Amino acid sequence: MGSPLVLIVEDHPMMVNALSANLRELVPNAGILHAGSLESGMGLLSLHPNVALLLLDLHLPDAQALETLNAFCHARPLGAVLVYTAIDCPEIRQTCLANHVTLLNKAEPVNRLLDTVLQLLRGWTSSWAHATEIKKWMAHEPEPDRMQSLSQRQLNVLSQLARGKTSREVGQLLGIEESTVKTHQISIYQRLGVKNKTQASALYWQWVHQLGQHHG
């Protein structure tokens, strides 16, 4: 089983040192990366999309609040995202909820943060074997960009499925019937040459990261 990789995106040196020290004590085998800005965070994330946990502060030198959150939600890692911020507003809470991002306020006790980190990393550990299978499967797939075979509607459906939405939730978001979403799913799997939602989602995020690298 691999060691979890944690990316801390935070520009305050004392906070970075405290978080790193706690993480090393909590998960001794974890690898820790640090970025002090949106740009450097995106750069590290494109190099390490298999990050098990992204620990994110929203107040950065080159981006703040919703701008920071939306950027990392769009180019999120394969693992979990934990926003640890002093900013408290309804838009932040709603965006975190919509993107399955865990939100903690910096006013919370440190042990609450550490408990949450442990919970999220346990989830990564339990799915590691399955993720490794996906990685092997993708390594044997042909290189041509199969995403180009999808229609815009199918891309919209896959984008939401890859973010953990159910067929019903996708239907509500896109204003279509759940049965229509499931029909799109079948067609998506056939066009991409995959067997299930997990494989399709992995392919989608790989494509998103490639786009980010090409246009970043």
C-alpha atoms as one frame of an Amber mdcrd trajectory, in Angstrom:
protein
   0.000   0.000   0.000   1.358   3.455  -0.904   2.025   6.285   1.519  -0.492
   9.148   1.431   0.638  12.389  -0.160  -0.680  15.593   1.432  -0.564  18.975
  -0.298  -0.787  22.025   1.999  -1.731  25.238   0.189  -1.131  27.980   2.747
   1.001  31.129   2.618   1.599  31.619   6.359   4.930  29.949   7.333   3.984
  29.380  10.991   0.719  27.711  10.002   2.525  25.522   7.446   5.088  24.442
  10.052   2.381  23.648  12.614   0.282  21.673  10.127   3.326  19.776   8.834
   4.489  18.879  12.351   1.034  17.623  13.329   0.700  15.630  10.116   4.094
  13.960  10.580   3.115  12.951  14.113  -0.343  11.805  13.027   0.680   9.960
   9.839   4.447   9.296  10.002   4.577   7.725   6.523   2.822  10.641   4.797
   4.584  12.699   2.159   4.008  16.435   2.549   4.103  19.057  -0.210   3.683
  22.804   0.324   2.541  25.635  -1.913   2.232  29.264  -0.853   0.115  30.502
  -3.748  -2.611  29.472  -6.177  -0.113  29.263  -9.037   2.353  27.029  -7.186
  -0.494  24.907  -5.788  -1.873  24.299  -9.262   1.611  23.447 -10.486   2.135
  20.830  -7.772  -1.349  19.421  -8.283  -0.751  18.923 -12.012   2.441  17.017
 -11.147   0.803  15.002  -8.358  -2.893  14.388  -9.219  -2.842  11.367  -6.883
  -2.667  13.621  -3.780  -4.590  11.872  -0.981  -5.494  15.114   0.783  -5.435
  18.749  -0.295  -5.405  21.005   2.773  -6.406  24.425   1.491  -6.476  27.946
   2.898  -8.570  30.334   0.779  -6.540  33.470   1.540  -3.568  33.374  -0.870
  -1.348  36.134  -2.334  -2.640  35.618  -5.890  -6.260  34.549  -5.224  -8.812
  34.755  -2.448 -12.074  33.234  -1.243 -14.324  31.867  -4.012 -11.682  32.366
  -6.701  -9.295  30.063  -4.815 -11.988  27.529  -3.985 -13.386  27.332  -7.524
  -9.912  26.907  -9.021  -9.068  23.928  -6.818 -12.540  22.397  -7.176 -12.030
  22.456 -10.951  -8.552  20.902 -10.818  -8.993  18.823  -7.690  -6.847  15.797
  -6.811  -8.038  12.197  -6.829  -8.184  12.346  -3.023 -10.086  14.532  -0.572
 -10.140  18.323  -0.262 -10.246  19.991   3.157 -10.711  23.766   3.275  -9.345
  25.226   6.509 -10.126  28.931   6.546 -11.157  31.908   8.648 -13.514  33.065
   5.881 -17.151  32.353   6.695 -19.807  33.093   4.091 -22.798  31.262   2.566
 -21.234  31.117  -0.924 -18.160  29.290   0.409 -20.318  26.798   2.325 -22.562
  26.154  -0.669 -19.632  25.672  -3.064 -17.962  23.236  -0.661 -21.185  21.286
  -0.278 -21.778  21.143  -4.040 -18.238  19.873  -4.687 -17.993  17.411  -1.782
 -15.311  19.514  -0.081 -14.918  19.340   3.704 -15.001  22.778   5.341 -13.533
  23.699   8.729 -13.187  27.134  10.274  -9.813  28.068  11.776 -11.646  28.956
  14.970 -12.291  25.225  15.502 -10.015  23.402  18.004  -6.881  21.871  16.469
  -7.941  18.369  17.556 -11.085  18.750  15.396  -8.847  19.444  12.404  -6.620
  16.461  13.163  -9.613  14.137  13.622 -10.990  15.292  10.262  -7.620  14.772
   8.548  -7.420  11.228   9.951 -10.959  10.472   8.769 -10.247  11.685   5.250
  -6.949   9.788   5.022  -8.630   6.589   6.255 -11.058   6.965   3.353  -8.091
   7.272   0.991  -6.435   4.183   2.486  -9.561   2.049   2.139  -9.863   2.910
  -1.554  -6.139   2.681  -2.367  -6.243  -0.875  -3.720  -9.151   0.012  -5.995
  -7.418   3.188  -7.172  -4.277   1.176  -7.965  -6.351  -1.123 -10.158  -7.705
   1.885 -12.039  -4.184   3.232 -12.520  -3.041  -0.086 -14.008  -6.108  -0.209
 -16.237  -5.471   3.309 -17.534  -1.798   2.546 -18.214  -2.854  -0.138 -20.699
  -5.435   1.992 -22.462  -4.636   3.553 -25.849  -3.437   7.180 -25.755  -5.843
   8.925 -28.214  -8.144  11.398 -26.499 -11.392   9.464 -26.189 -13.116  12.402
 -24.501 -13.485  14.009 -27.939 -16.017  11.312 -28.821 -18.486  12.663 -26.230
 -21.151  15.236 -26.979 -21.353  18.417 -24.888 -24.343  17.025 -22.988 -22.459
  13.800 -22.253 -19.467  15.823 -21.036 -21.776  17.781 -18.724 -23.212  14.544
 -17.343 -19.774  12.969 -16.857 -18.437  16.125 -15.212 -21.101  15.882 -12.505
 -20.770  12.102 -12.095 -17.006  12.516 -11.652 -17.728  14.928  -8.790 -19.639
  12.206  -6.953 -23.167  13.224  -7.921 -25.840  10.522  -8.221 -27.863  10.069
 -11.412 -30.798  11.742  -9.721 -28.706  14.754  -8.609 -27.229  15.111 -12.095
 -30.727  15.109 -13.574 -31.839  17.849 -11.185 -28.761  19.962 -11.929 -29.088
  19.635 -15.713 -32.884  19.744 -15.854 -33.324  16.262 -17.349 -34.923  13.018
 -16.210 -32.905  10.527 -14.156 -33.623   7.879 -16.805 -32.067  10.184 -19.431
 -28.949  10.536 -17.287 -28.654   6.743 -17.076 -29.039   6.462 -20.849 -26.218
   9.001 -21.243 -24.111   6.978 -18.797 -24.416   3.830 -20.898 -23.447   5.732
 -24.025 -20.522   7.434 -22.242 -19.124   4.100 -21.035 -19.417   2.637 -24.532
 -17.700   5.593 -26.215 -14.884   5.730 -23.666 -14.417   1.971 -23.608 -14.875
   1.745 -19.838 -16.922  -0.528 -17.606 -18.166   1.716 -14.839 -18.473   5.185
 -13.307 -15.151   4.906 -11.450 -13.165   4.246 -14.622 -15.032   6.980 -16.533
 -14.395   9.469 -13.708 -10.683   8.632 -13.615 -10.458   9.211 -17.357 -12.350
  12.494 -17.008 -10.000  13.881 -14.332  -6.953  12.806 -16.332  -8.363  14.751
 -19.279  -9.055  17.810 -17.090  -5.469  17.793 -15.804  -4.148  17.490 -19.364
  -6.241  20.494 -20.407  -4.882  22.464 -17.453  -1.316  21.656 -18.426  -1.896
  22.618 -22.067  -3.675  25.893 -21.326  -2.057  26.861 -18.021
